[in-house]
Amino acid sequence: MVKVFSQLNRKNQKGFPLPQFEGKTFCPRCKSEGGEIAEFCPRCGFSLPLSEAMFPFEPPSLSLILDPSGILPPGTEKNLLRPYKALRKRIPQADICFCFVQLEQGCSVEEFSFWLFNTAPDADQSRVWNLLVTVDLTSGQLSLTCGYALESFLARESWEASLQELAACLGDGQWHEGLAGFLRDSRNLLSSACYAACRYARSHNDTPLEVTKAPEDLRDRRSPARTSTTHPEPTKHHQPRKEPVTTGS
């Protein structure tokens, strides 16, 4: 077991670098929580090698939009650049990815998200600060997976409310409105968490928080990332590609 620390990005003085706090690990299968990174869940045995056996193909690199089936309208990613850049400017080290997939019936969106989050290439140093929103077009479920360093800054109720709003927009075909709204919510929620964390740090510690670089072997020391899943009420669709996310009536 190892602890994960990250080097904060302080180059953009207009942004609000998040102070470093100890995060938690979270098993996407049994939902148990832990305080340290481990190679497998001590409760159910779930692990990264097990997820790699479940999804035996090459993972893509994390980017703002992952849409291998071409579900989103043309130009969606370009239209999201403004709220995306606003998020990165406000919280420089945090990044986000929206992934739209069609999983097999009965496949866990949480376990898929864990696999993608931990195996995506070119993300070794940034992974602990990433947010991954996975939309399963088959089940209509949304999953939010966050890196170890961001766990301490996420208020579950607020983020689940944002996921519900995103699900409602996607279910109505309001792709841009839903995704742009979630980016704005992410910026506001992380900003509020940053202010609260800084106030807490000042009131409990007179010295600056220690910042430690992430270990070079971070990619080989993975942990179950935190996930939160929205389960909209099921609605029958004859054309699931056009209405992938169900929100109920």
Secondary structure, DSSP 8 states (H G I E B T S, - for coil): -B--------S-TTS---------EE-TTT--EESSB-SB-TTT--BHHHHHHHS-S------SEE-TT--S-TTHHHHTHHHHHHHHHHSTT-EEEEEEE---TT--HHHHHHHHHHH-TT-TTTGGGEEEEEEETTTTEEEEEE-TTTGGG--HHHHHHHHHHHHHHHHTT-HHHHHHHHHHHHHHHHHHHHHHHHHHHHHH-SS--------TTGGGS----EEEEE-------S-TTTS------
